[in-house]
């Protein structure tokens, strides 16, 4: 069965179709909010339903699924009964352990990739370790939505992008800048700040960076406060 996808409507119990028409939700239906993927999949497979999604910027967010209330309640009761069994608890524990192991391994892999990208002179090895750890802590949590979580590019490219993004937010005034709402202007500013960040990293790679006042050290100091 194909999904019928709508946007939120202007009033309670309404949705907006792709052509702009506003439709009333059928009587006897209720909205299953997002959050339980397994239950949502079962409700969608059970019969007639309407998906509600809202686009914000480049991302699309689920607002839930409208479906007959009796279908949702019946399938919710079945799922709750399954979740109360010992077998289900053991399965969930094993799954959680696998995810935790995979996450730990990825954090290690990503931290190494960041350290390799930094490639600081041996005299700045300690700083490189601290910086790699800080960037990995920020970028690798599951659900963080950062470039480190994407699988579309190699980990080496993820590491580079994460370093530049971290430096943009932690070592520049980017977050407080007033950037004109002109097409391409924000991208231009980000490229300019990226060049400055790469110039700073290059000095550390040569071992020529100042051991005293430095935006990298200051940012790490703020993080440890």
Secondary structure, DSSP 8 states (H G I E B T S, - for coil): ---EEEEE-SSTTEEE-TTS-EEE--TTEEEE-TT-HHHHHHHHHHS-EEEEEEEETTEEEEEEEEEEHHHHHHHHHHHHHHHTSHHHHHHHHHHHHHHHHHHHHHHHHHHHHHHHHH---GGGHHHHHHHHHHHHHHH-STT--SGGG-SSS-HHHHHHHHHHHHHHHHSSSGGG------TTHHHHHHHHHHHHHHHHHHHHHHT-S-SSS-HHHHHHHHHH-
